[in-house]
Amino acid sequence: MSNESHQHSVPLNSPVDPSVARVLRVLGPIARSLKCEYFLAGATARDLILVNVHGLRPGRATRDIDFGIAVRAGRNLNF
């Protein structure tokens, strides 16, 4: 088993919700400056895949954006 992470992207056939795009535009540069990998998770990620990969409409709207970050043990982050 490998701990190596592979970045994946979804071709966007439909526009991303502007509020999601704003959060990711802010999060991306911060994560890169801290050398932290991050990923979009939860219902927002599900909806992007449903719409842009499968062409399906999500069943219900979500108002939150879940994401995760990877931080090395012992690393001191100053926010």
PyMOL Python script that loads the backbone (N, CA, C, O; Angstrom):
from pymol import cmd

cmd.read_pdbstr("""\
ATOM      1  N   MET A   1       0.844  -1.180   0.000  1.00  0.00           N
ATOM      2  CA  MET A   1       0.000   0.000   0.000  1.00  0.00           C
ATOM      3  C   MET A   1       0.886   1.239   0.000  1.00  0.00           C
ATOM      4  O   MET A   1       1.905   1.282   0.690  1.00  0.00           O
ATOM      5  N   SER A   2       0.504   2.222  -0.758  1.00  0.00           N
ATOM      6  CA  SER A   2       1.291   3.439  -0.890  1.00  0.00           C
ATOM      7  C   SER A   2       0.613   4.600  -0.177  1.00  0.00           C
ATOM      8  O   SER A   2      -0.612   4.721  -0.203  1.00  0.00           O
ATOM      9  N   ASN A   3       1.400   5.445   0.453  1.00  0.00           N
ATOM     10  CA  ASN A   3       0.869   6.660   1.065  1.00  0.00           C
ATOM     11  C   ASN A   3       0.903   7.826   0.083  1.00  0.00           C
ATOM     12  O   ASN A   3       0.509   8.944   0.417  1.00  0.00           O
ATOM     13  N   GLU A   4       1.375   7.556  -1.123  1.00  0.00           N
ATOM     14  CA  GLU A   4       1.511   8.602  -2.118  1.00  0.00           C
ATOM     15  C   GLU A   4       0.136   9.069  -2.582  1.00  0.00           C
ATOM     16  O   GLU A   4      -0.723   8.253  -2.915  1.00  0.00           O
ATOM     17  N   SER A   5      -0.066  10.375  -2.604  1.00  0.00           N
ATOM     18  CA  SER A   5      -1.335  10.958  -3.020  1.00  0.00           C
ATOM     19  C   SER A   5      -1.259  11.335  -4.490  1.00  0.00           C
ATOM     20  O   SER A   5      -0.230  11.822  -4.959  1.00  0.00           O
ATOM     21  N   HIS A   6      -2.333  11.114  -5.206  1.00  0.00           N
ATOM     22  CA  HIS A   6      -2.408  11.487  -6.614  1.00  0.00           C
ATOM     23  C   HIS A   6      -3.504  12.525  -6.785  1.00  0.00           C
ATOM     24  O   HIS A   6      -4.635  12.322  -6.344  1.00  0.00           O
ATOM     25  N   GLN A   7      -3.172  13.624  -7.420  1.00  0.00           N
ATOM     26  CA  GLN A   7      -4.140  14.684  -7.627  1.00  0.00           C
ATOM     27  C   GLN A   7      -5.041  14.317  -8.797  1.00  0.00           C
ATOM     28  O   GLN A   7      -4.565  13.901  -9.854  1.00  0.00           O
ATOM     29  N   HIS A   8      -6.335  14.472  -8.602  1.00  0.00           N
ATOM     30  CA  HIS A   8      -7.303  14.222  -9.657  1.00  0.00           C
ATOM     31  C   HIS A   8      -8.118  15.477  -9.872  1.00  0.00           C
ATOM     32  O   HIS A   8      -8.317  16.267  -8.949  1.00  0.00           O
ATOM     33  N   SER A   9      -8.585  15.657 -11.081  1.00  0.00           N
ATOM     34  CA  SER A   9      -9.455  16.787 -11.352  1.00  0.00           C
ATOM     35  C   SER A   9     -10.653  16.293 -12.154  1.00  0.00           C
ATOM     36  O   SER A   9     -10.600  15.255 -12.813  1.00  0.00           O
ATOM     37  N   VAL A  10     -11.715  17.051 -12.081  1.00  0.00           N
ATOM     38  CA  VAL A  10     -12.951  16.725 -12.777  1.00  0.00           C
ATOM     39  C   VAL A  10     -13.151  17.773 -13.855  1.00  0.00           C
ATOM     40  O   VAL A  10     -13.145  18.968 -13.559  1.00  0.00           O
ATOM     41  N   PRO A  11     -13.331  17.348 -15.113  1.00  0.00           N
ATOM     42  CA  PRO A  11     -13.619  18.345 -16.152  1.00  0.00           C
ATOM     43  C   PRO A  11     -14.970  18.994 -15.869  1.00  0.00           C
ATOM     44  O   PRO A  11     -15.964  18.294 -15.674  1.00  0.00           O
ATOM     45  N   LEU A  12     -15.014  20.300 -15.847  1.00  0.00           N
ATOM     46  CA  LEU A  12     -16.234  21.009 -15.469  1.00  0.00           C
ATOM     47  C   LEU A  12     -17.097  21.300 -16.685  1.00  0.00           C
ATOM     48  O   LEU A  12     -16.733  22.110 -17.538  1.00  0.00           O
ATOM     49  N   ASN A  13     -18.240  20.635 -16.759  1.00  0.00           N
ATOM     50  CA  ASN A  13     -19.219  20.867 -17.811  1.00  0.00           C
ATOM     51  C   ASN A  13     -20.254  21.881 -17.356  1.00  0.00           C
ATOM     52  O   ASN A  13     -21.015  22.408 -18.167  1.00  0.00           O
ATOM     53  N   SER A  14     -20.281  22.148 -16.081  1.00  0.00           N
ATOM     54  CA  SER A  14     -21.250  23.048 -15.473  1.00  0.00           C
ATOM     55  C   SER A  14     -20.480  23.964 -14.533  1.00  0.00           C
ATOM     56  O   SER A  14     -19.523  23.522 -13.898  1.00  0.00           O
ATOM     57  N   PRO A  15     -20.874  25.231 -14.427  1.00  0.00           N
ATOM     58  CA  PRO A  15     -20.113  26.138 -13.570  1.00  0.00           C
ATOM     59  C   PRO A  15     -20.160  25.729 -12.094  1.00  0.00           C
ATOM     60  O   PRO A  15     -21.164  25.212 -11.603  1.00  0.00           O
ATOM     61  N   VAL A  16     -19.057  25.975 -11.415  1.00  0.00           N
ATOM     62  CA  VAL A  16     -18.976  25.728  -9.973  1.00  0.00           C
ATOM     63  C   VAL A  16     -19.680  26.867  -9.262  1.00  0.00           C
ATOM     64  O   VAL A  16     -19.594  28.021  -9.682  1.00  0.00           O
ATOM     65  N   ASP A  17     -20.374  26.539  -8.188  1.00  0.00           N
ATOM     66  CA  ASP A  17     -21.044  27.562  -7.390  1.00  0.00           C
ATOM     67  C   ASP A  17     -20.028  28.649  -7.034  1.00  0.00           C
ATOM     68  O   ASP A  17     -18.935  28.323  -6.571  1.00  0.00           O
ATOM     69  N   PRO A  18     -20.350  29.915  -7.232  1.00  0.00           N
ATOM     70  CA  PRO A  18     -19.391  30.995  -6.966  1.00  0.00           C
ATOM     71  C   PRO A  18     -18.845  31.001  -5.543  1.00  0.00           C
ATOM     72  O   PRO A  18     -17.678  31.334  -5.341  1.00  0.00           O
ATOM     73  N   SER A  19     -19.653  30.642  -4.555  1.00  0.00           N
ATOM     74  CA  SER A  19     -19.152  30.632  -3.177  1.00  0.00           C
ATOM     75  C   SER A  19     -18.103  29.535  -2.987  1.00  0.00           C
ATOM     76  O   SER A  19     -17.136  29.731  -2.251  1.00  0.00           O
ATOM     77  N   VAL A  20     -18.279  28.393  -3.635  1.00  0.00           N
ATOM     78  CA  VAL A  20     -17.288  27.309  -3.568  1.00  0.00           C
ATOM     79  C   VAL A  20     -16.010  27.756  -4.262  1.00  0.00           C
ATOM     80  O   VAL A  20     -14.916  27.548  -3.737  1.00  0.00           O
ATOM     81  N   ALA A  21     -16.134  28.360  -5.423  1.00  0.00           N
ATOM     82  CA  ALA A  21     -14.963  28.842  -6.165  1.00  0.00           C
ATOM     83  C   ALA A  21     -14.174  29.854  -5.348  1.00  0.00           C
ATOM     84  O   ALA A  21     -12.943  29.817  -5.342  1.00  0.00           O
ATOM     85  N   ARG A  22     -14.872  30.770  -4.649  1.00  0.00           N
ATOM     86  CA  ARG A  22     -14.182  31.783  -3.820  1.00  0.00           C
ATOM     87  C   ARG A  22     -13.381  31.118  -2.705  1.00  0.00           C
ATOM     88  O   ARG A  22     -12.227  31.476  -2.468  1.00  0.00           O
ATOM     89  N   VAL A  23     -13.988  30.153  -2.023  1.00  0.00           N
ATOM     90  CA  VAL A  23     -13.286  29.464  -0.931  1.00  0.00           C
ATOM     91  C   VAL A  23     -12.051  28.754  -1.466  1.00  0.00           C
ATOM     92  O   VAL A  23     -10.978  28.851  -0.872  1.00  0.00           O
ATOM     93  N   LEU A  24     -12.188  28.044  -2.580  1.00  0.00           N
ATOM     94  CA  LEU A  24     -11.047  27.304  -3.126  1.00  0.00           C
ATOM     95  C   LEU A  24      -9.954  28.233  -3.645  1.00  0.00           C
ATOM     96  O   LEU A  24      -8.772  27.896  -3.573  1.00  0.00           O
ATOM     97  N   ARG A  25     -10.336  29.411  -4.171  1.00  0.00           N
ATOM     98  CA  ARG A  25      -9.324  30.389  -4.612  1.00  0.00           C
ATOM     99  C   ARG A  25      -8.508  30.921  -3.441  1.00  0.00           C
ATOM    100  O   ARG A  25      -7.329  31.236  -3.601  1.00  0.00           O
ATOM    101  N   VAL A  26      -9.120  31.024  -2.274  1.00  0.00           N
ATOM    102  CA  VAL A  26      -8.405  31.479  -1.079  1.00  0.00           C
ATOM    103  C   VAL A  26      -7.603  30.325  -0.483  1.00  0.00           C
ATOM    104  O   VAL A  26      -6.440  30.499  -0.117  1.00  0.00           O
ATOM    105  N   LEU A  27      -8.218  29.154  -0.387  1.00  0.00           N
ATOM    106  CA  LEU A  27      -7.572  27.997   0.229  1.00  0.00           C
ATOM    107  C   LEU A  27      -6.345  27.525  -0.549  1.00  0.00           C
ATOM    108  O   LEU A  27      -5.325  27.192   0.054  1.00  0.00           O
ATOM    109  N   GLY A  28      -6.430  27.492  -1.857  1.00  0.00           N
ATOM    110  CA  GLY A  28      -5.339  26.980  -2.686  1.00  0.00           C
ATOM    111  C   GLY A  28      -3.992  27.645  -2.406  1.00  0.00           C
ATOM    112  O   GLY A  28      -3.033  26.948  -2.072  1.00  0.00           O
ATOM    113  N   PRO A  29      -3.891  28.960  -2.530  1.00  0.00           N
ATOM    114  CA  PRO A  29      -2.609  29.623  -2.286  1.00  0.00           C
ATOM    115  C   PRO A  29      -2.110  29.462  -0.845  1.00  0.00           C
ATOM    116  O   PRO A  29      -0.907  29.337  -0.617  1.00  0.00           O
ATOM    117  N   ILE A  30      -3.024  29.465   0.120  1.00  0.00           N
ATOM    118  CA  ILE A  30      -2.610  29.282   1.517  1.00  0.00           C
ATOM    119  C   ILE A  30      -2.017  27.895   1.706  1.00  0.00           C
ATOM    120  O   ILE A  30      -0.948  27.749   2.298  1.00  0.00           O
ATOM    121  N   ALA A  31      -2.706  26.877   1.206  1.00  0.00           N
ATOM    122  CA  ALA A  31      -2.212  25.496   1.341  1.00  0.00           C
ATOM    123  C   ALA A  31      -0.865  25.337   0.640  1.00  0.00           C
ATOM    124  O   ALA A  31       0.050  24.717   1.181  1.00  0.00           O
ATOM    125  N   ARG A  32      -0.745  25.896  -0.564  1.00  0.00           N
ATOM    126  CA  ARG A  32       0.536  25.786  -1.285  1.00  0.00           C
ATOM    127  C   ARG A  32       1.664  26.493  -0.530  1.00  0.00           C
ATOM    128  O   ARG A  32       2.782  25.980  -0.470  1.00  0.00           O
ATOM    129  N   SER A  33       1.382  27.666   0.047  1.00  0.00           N
ATOM    130  CA  SER A  33       2.431  28.395   0.768  1.00  0.00           C
ATOM    131  C   SER A  33       2.898  27.623   1.999  1.00  0.00           C
ATOM    132  O   SER A  33       4.050  27.750   2.413  1.00  0.00           O
ATOM    133  N   LEU A  34       1.998  26.819   2.588  1.00  0.00           N
ATOM    134  CA  LEU A  34       2.345  26.000   3.752  1.00  0.00           C
ATOM    135  C   LEU A  34       2.801  24.592   3.360  1.00  0.00           C
ATOM    136  O   LEU A  34       3.120  23.766   4.215  1.00  0.00           O
ATOM    137  N   LYS A  35       2.823  24.337   2.041  1.00  0.00           N
ATOM    138  CA  LYS A  35       3.187  23.018   1.509  1.00  0.00           C
ATOM    139  C   LYS A  35       2.296  21.917   2.081  1.00  0.00           C
ATOM    140  O   LYS A  35       2.770  20.827   2.402  1.00  0.00           O
ATOM    141  N   CYS A  36       1.004  22.212   2.205  1.00  0.00           N
ATOM    142  CA  CYS A  36      -0.001  21.255   2.686  1.00  0.00           C
ATOM    143  C   CYS A  36      -0.869  20.820   1.515  1.00  0.00           C
ATOM    144  O   CYS A  36      -1.378  21.647   0.758  1.00  0.00           O
ATOM    145  N   GLU A  37      -1.027  19.519   1.380  1.00  0.00           N
ATOM    146  CA  GLU A  37      -1.970  19.020   0.392  1.00  0.00           C
ATOM    147  C   GLU A  37      -3.365  19.146   0.973  1.00  0.00           C
ATOM    148  O   GLU A  37      -3.548  19.029   2.185  1.00  0.00           O
ATOM    149  N   TYR A  38      -4.354  19.386   0.113  1.00  0.00           N
ATOM    150  CA  TYR A  38      -5.735  19.478   0.580  1.00  0.00           C
ATOM    151  C   TYR A  38      -6.653  18.825  -0.433  1.00  0.00           C
ATOM    152  O   TYR A  38      -6.267  18.579  -1.576  1.00  0.00           O
ATOM    153  N   PHE A  39      -7.870  18.547  -0.001  1.00  0.00           N
ATOM    154  CA  PHE A  39      -8.855  17.963  -0.902  1.00  0.00           C
ATOM    155  C   PHE A  39     -10.245  18.429  -0.521  1.00  0.00           C
ATOM    156  O   PHE A  39     -10.521  18.735   0.639  1.00  0.00           O
ATOM    157  N   LEU A  40     -11.106  18.477  -1.508  1.00  0.00           N
ATOM    158  CA  LEU A  40     -12.507  18.803  -1.317  1.00  0.00           C
ATOM    159  C   LEU A  40     -13.230  17.510  -0.979  1.00  0.00           C
ATOM    160  O   LEU A  40     -12.977  16.477  -1.599  1.00  0.00           O
ATOM    161  N   ALA A  41     -14.125  17.556  -0.004  1.00  0.00           N
ATOM    162  CA  ALA A  41     -14.821  16.350   0.443  1.00  0.00           C
ATOM    163  C   ALA A  41     -16.301  16.649   0.635  1.00  0.00           C
ATOM    164  O   ALA A  41     -16.768  17.747   0.332  1.00  0.00           O
ATOM    165  N   GLY A  42     -17.016  15.684   1.131  1.00  0.00           N
ATOM    166  CA  GLY A  42     -18.407  15.873   1.514  1.00  0.00           C
ATOM    167  C   GLY A  42     -19.347  16.080   0.341  1.00  0.00           C
ATOM    168  O   GLY A  42     -19.056  15.697  -0.792  1.00  0.00           O
ATOM    169  N   ALA A  43     -20.485  16.697   0.644  1.00  0.00           N
ATOM    170  CA  ALA A  43     -21.550  16.860  -0.343  1.00  0.00           C
ATOM    171  C   ALA A  43     -21.135  17.752  -1.506  1.00  0.00           C
ATOM    172  O   ALA A  43     -21.592  17.545  -2.630  1.00  0.00           O
ATOM    173  N   THR A  44     -20.284  18.733  -1.261  1.00  0.00           N
ATOM    174  CA  THR A  44     -19.841  19.605  -2.350  1.00  0.00           C
ATOM    175  C   THR A  44     -19.052  18.808  -3.377  1.00  0.00           C
ATOM    176  O   THR A  44     -19.267  18.968  -4.579  1.00  0.00           O
ATOM    177  N   ALA A  45     -18.143  17.953  -2.923  1.00  0.00           N
ATOM    178  CA  ALA A  45     -17.382  17.097  -3.836  1.00  0.00           C
ATOM    179  C   ALA A  45     -18.319  16.133  -4.556  1.00  0.00           C
ATOM    180  O   ALA A  45     -18.195  15.923  -5.762  1.00  0.00           O
ATOM    181  N   ARG A  46     -19.253  15.552  -3.813  1.00  0.00           N
ATOM    182  CA  ARG A  46     -20.226  14.627  -4.406  1.00  0.00           C
ATOM    183  C   ARG A  46     -21.008  15.310  -5.518  1.00  0.00           C
ATOM    184  O   ARG A  46     -21.177  14.755  -6.603  1.00  0.00           O
ATOM    185  N   ASP A  47     -21.487  16.527  -5.236  1.00  0.00           N
ATOM    186  CA  ASP A  47     -22.286  17.246  -6.221  1.00  0.00           C
ATOM    187  C   ASP A  47     -21.475  17.576  -7.473  1.00  0.00           C
ATOM    188  O   ASP A  47     -21.992  17.473  -8.585  1.00  0.00           O
ATOM    189  N   LEU A  48     -20.206  17.972  -7.305  1.00  0.00           N
ATOM    190  CA  LEU A  48     -19.359  18.250  -8.472  1.00  0.00           C
ATOM    191  C   LEU A  48     -19.220  17.010  -9.350  1.00  0.00           C
ATOM    192  O   LEU A  48     -19.256  17.105 -10.576  1.00  0.00           O
ATOM    193  N   ILE A  49     -19.063  15.858  -8.727  1.00  0.00           N
ATOM    194  CA  ILE A  49     -18.932  14.609  -9.488  1.00  0.00           C
ATOM    195  C   ILE A  49     -20.267  14.220 -10.126  1.00  0.00           C
ATOM    196  O   ILE A  49     -20.308  13.845 -11.298  1.00  0.00           O
ATOM    197  N   LEU A  50     -21.354  14.309  -9.361  1.00  0.00           N
ATOM    198  CA  LEU A  50     -22.671  13.961  -9.922  1.00  0.00           C
ATOM    199  C   LEU A  50     -22.978  14.792 -11.169  1.00  0.00           C
ATOM    200  O   LEU A  50     -23.401  14.253 -12.192  1.00  0.00           O
ATOM    201  N   VAL A  51     -22.764  16.098 -11.079  1.00  0.00           N
ATOM    202  CA  VAL A  51     -23.113  16.991 -12.184  1.00  0.00           C
ATOM    203  C   VAL A  51     -22.133  16.856 -13.341  1.00  0.00           C
ATOM    204  O   VAL A  51     -22.554  16.699 -14.488  1.00  0.00           O
ATOM    205  N   ASN A  52     -20.823  16.914 -13.061  1.00  0.00           N
ATOM    206  CA  ASN A  52     -19.820  17.013 -14.121  1.00  0.00           C
ATOM    207  C   ASN A  52     -19.336  15.682 -14.670  1.00  0.00           C
ATOM    208  O   ASN A  52     -18.810  15.641 -15.782  1.00  0.00           O
ATOM    209  N   VAL A  53     -19.493  14.606 -13.938  1.00  0.00           N
ATOM    210  CA  VAL A  53     -19.066  13.298 -14.436  1.00  0.00           C
ATOM    211  C   VAL A  53     -20.264  12.495 -14.932  1.00  0.00           C
ATOM    212  O   VAL A  53     -20.224  11.895 -16.006  1.00  0.00           O
ATOM    213  N   HIS A  54     -21.326  12.494 -14.134  1.00  0.00           N
ATOM    214  CA  HIS A  54     -22.471  11.638 -14.444  1.00  0.00           C
ATOM    215  C   HIS A  54     -23.654  12.392 -15.058  1.00  0.00           C
ATOM    216  O   HIS A  54     -24.615  11.765 -15.506  1.00  0.00           O
ATOM    217  N   GLY A  55     -23.597  13.713 -15.085  1.00  0.00           N
ATOM    218  CA  GLY A  55     -24.678  14.498 -15.665  1.00  0.00           C
ATOM    219  C   GLY A  55     -25.971  14.465 -14.860  1.00  0.00           C
ATOM    220  O   GLY A  55     -27.048  14.698 -15.407  1.00  0.00           O
ATOM    221  N   LEU A  56     -25.872  14.177 -13.570  1.00  0.00           N
ATOM    222  CA  LEU A  56     -27.045  14.096 -12.699  1.00  0.00           C
ATOM    223  C   LEU A  56     -27.161  15.347 -11.839  1.00  0.00           C
ATOM    224  O   LEU A  56     -26.157  15.978 -11.508  1.00  0.00           O
ATOM    225  N   ARG A  57     -28.365  15.693 -11.488  1.00  0.00           N
ATOM    226  CA  ARG A  57     -28.584  16.806 -10.573  1.00  0.00           C
ATOM    227  C   ARG A  57     -28.527  16.292  -9.144  1.00  0.00           C
ATOM    228  O   ARG A  57     -29.062  15.219  -8.864  1.00  0.00           O
ATOM    229  N   PRO A  58     -27.892  17.023  -8.228  1.00  0.00           N
ATOM    230  CA  PRO A  58     -27.870  16.585  -6.831  1.00  0.00           C
ATOM    231  C   PRO A  58     -29.277  16.631  -6.239  1.00  0.00           C
ATOM    232  O   PRO A  58     -30.101  17.457  -6.632  1.00  0.00           O
ATOM    233  N   GLY A  59     -29.536  15.744  -5.300  1.00  0.00           N
ATOM    234  CA  GLY A  59     -30.859  15.637  -4.701  1.00  0.00           C
ATOM    235  C   GLY A  59     -31.228  16.800  -3.809  1.00  0.00           C
ATOM    236  O   GLY A  59     -32.387  17.213  -3.771  1.00  0.00           O
ATOM    237  N   ARG A  60     -30.258  17.331  -3.091  1.00  0.00           N
ATOM    238  CA  ARG A  60     -30.549  18.450  -2.197  1.00  0.00           C
ATOM    239  C   ARG A  60     -29.337  19.369  -2.144  1.00  0.00           C
ATOM    240  O   ARG A  60     -28.198  18.943  -2.334  1.00  0.00           O
ATOM    241  N   ALA A  61     -29.611  20.622  -1.884  1.00  0.00           N
ATOM    242  CA  ALA A  61     -28.535  21.613  -1.838  1.00  0.00           C
ATOM    243  C   ALA A  61     -27.812  21.535  -0.499  1.00  0.00           C
ATOM    244  O   ALA A  61     -28.402  21.186   0.523  1.00  0.00           O
ATOM    245  N   THR A  62     -26.540  21.863  -0.525  1.00  0.00           N
ATOM    246  CA  THR A  62     -25.755  21.942   0.701  1.00  0.00           C
ATOM    247  C   THR A  62     -25.149  23.337   0.779  1.00  0.00           C
ATOM    248  O   THR A  62     -24.846  23.942  -0.249  1.00  0.00           O
ATOM    249  N   ARG A  63     -24.975  23.842   1.973  1.00  0.00           N
ATOM    250  CA  ARG A  63     -24.446  25.192   2.143  1.00  0.00           C
ATOM    251  C   ARG A  63     -23.050  25.201   2.741  1.00  0.00           C
ATOM    252  O   ARG A  63     -22.460  26.267   2.915  1.00  0.00           O
ATOM    253  N   ASP A  64     -22.510  24.020   3.060  1.00  0.00           N
ATOM    254  CA  ASP A  64     -21.172  23.989   3.649  1.00  0.00           C
ATOM    255  C   ASP A  64     -20.175  23.421   2.652  1.00  0.00           C
ATOM    256  O   ASP A  64     -20.550  22.783   1.668  1.00  0.00           O
ATOM    257  N   ILE A  65     -18.903  23.665   2.925  1.00  0.00           N
ATOM    258  CA  ILE A  65     -17.820  23.161   2.079  1.00  0.00           C
ATOM    259  C   ILE A  65     -16.866  22.408   2.990  1.00  0.00           C
ATOM    260  O   ILE A  65     -16.222  22.994   3.859  1.00  0.00           O
ATOM    261  N   ASP A  66     -16.784  21.106   2.780  1.00  0.00           N
ATOM    262  CA  ASP A  66     -15.892  20.273   3.585  1.00  0.00           C
ATOM    263  C   ASP A  66     -14.597  20.046   2.823  1.00  0.00           C
ATOM    264  O   ASP A  66     -14.612  19.744   1.630  1.00  0.00           O
ATOM    265  N   PHE A  67     -13.489  20.193   3.513  1.00  0.00           N
ATOM    266  CA  PHE A  67     -12.201  19.886   2.911  1.00  0.00           C
ATOM    267  C   PHE A  67     -11.291  19.338   3.992  1.00  0.00           C
ATOM    268  O   PHE A  67     -11.526  19.529   5.185  1.00  0.00           O
ATOM    269  N   GLY A  68     -10.258  18.660   3.553  1.00  0.00           N
ATOM    270  CA  GLY A  68      -9.272  18.118   4.474  1.00  0.00           C
ATOM    271  C   GLY A  68      -7.891  18.591   4.072  1.00  0.00           C
ATOM    272  O   GLY A  68      -7.645  18.904   2.907  1.00  0.00           O
ATOM    273  N   ILE A  69      -7.002  18.642   5.030  1.00  0.00           N
ATOM    274  CA  ILE A  69      -5.609  18.987   4.745  1.00  0.00           C
ATOM    275  C   ILE A  69      -4.708  17.910   5.336  1.00  0.00           C
ATOM    276  O   ILE A  69      -5.054  17.270   6.329  1.00  0.00           O
ATOM    277  N   ALA A  70      -3.571  17.723   4.725  1.00  0.00           N
ATOM    278  CA  ALA A  70      -2.588  16.767   5.213  1.00  0.00           C
ATOM    279  C   ALA A  70      -1.439  17.552   5.831  1.00  0.00           C
ATOM    280  O   ALA A  70      -0.838  18.406   5.179  1.00  0.00           O
ATOM    281  N   VAL A  71      -1.143  17.259   7.080  1.00  0.00           N
ATOM    282  CA  VAL A  71      -0.064  17.944   7.792  1.00  0.00           C
ATOM    283  C   VAL A  71       0.891  16.891   8.338  1.00  0.00           C
ATOM    284  O   VAL A  71       0.461  15.917   8.956  1.00  0.00           O
ATOM    285  N   ARG A  72       2.167  17.083   8.115  1.00  0.00           N
ATOM    286  CA  ARG A  72       3.161  16.138   8.647  1.00  0.00           C
ATOM    287  C   ARG A  72       3.238  16.245  10.157  1.00  0.00           C
ATOM    288  O   ARG A  72       3.146  17.336  10.720  1.00  0.00           O
ATOM    289  N   ALA A  73       3.408  15.109  10.806  1.00  0.00           N
ATOM    290  CA  ALA A  73       3.546  15.079  12.272  1.00  0.00           C
ATOM    291  C   ALA A  73       4.737  15.927  12.686  1.00  0.00           C
ATOM    292  O   ALA A  73       5.794  15.890  12.056  1.00  0.00           O
ATOM    293  N   GLY A  74       4.550  16.689  13.751  1.00  0.00           N
ATOM    294  CA  GLY A  74       5.638  17.494  14.289  1.00  0.00           C
ATOM    295  C   GLY A  74       5.840  18.827  13.575  1.00  0.00           C
ATOM    296  O   GLY A  74       6.733  19.592  13.939  1.00  0.00           O
ATOM    297  N   ARG A  75       5.033  19.109  12.580  1.00  0.00           N
ATOM    298  CA  ARG A  75       5.196  20.358  11.853  1.00  0.00           C
ATOM    299  C   ARG A  75       4.489  21.478  12.593  1.00  0.00           C
ATOM    300  O   ARG A  75       3.340  21.318  13.008  1.00  0.00           O
ATOM    301  N   ASN A  76       5.151  22.595  12.763  1.00  0.00           N
ATOM    302  CA  ASN A  76       4.582  23.741  13.447  1.00  0.00           C
ATOM    303  C   ASN A  76       3.988  24.688  12.420  1.00  0.00           C
ATOM    304  O   ASN A  76       4.708  25.274  11.611  1.00  0.00           O
ATOM    305  N   LEU A  77       2.664  24.837  12.457  1.00  0.00           N
ATOM    306  CA  LEU A  77       1.983  25.749  11.534  1.00  0.00           C
ATOM    307  C   LEU A  77       1.535  26.977  12.287  1.00  0.00           C
ATOM    308  O   LEU A  77       0.941  26.867  13.359  1.00  0.00           O
ATOM    309  N   ASN A  78       1.803  28.114  11.754  1.00  0.00           N
ATOM    310  CA  ASN A  78       1.364  29.363  12.370  1.00  0.00           C
ATOM    311  C   ASN A  78       0.302  29.983  11.481  1.00  0.00           C
ATOM    312  O   ASN A  78       0.589  30.397  10.358  1.00  0.00           O
ATOM    313  N   PHE A  79      -0.925  30.048  11.979  1.00  0.00           N
ATOM    314  CA  PHE A  79      -2.018  30.633  11.205  1.00  0.00           C
ATOM    315  C   PHE A  79      -2.269  32.042  11.670  1.00  0.00           C
ATOM    316  O   PHE A  79      -3.154  32.718  11.145  1.00  0.00           O
TER     317      PHE A  79
END
""", "prot")
cmd.dss("prot")
cmd.show_as("cartoon", "prot")
cmd.util.cbc("prot")
cmd.orient("prot")
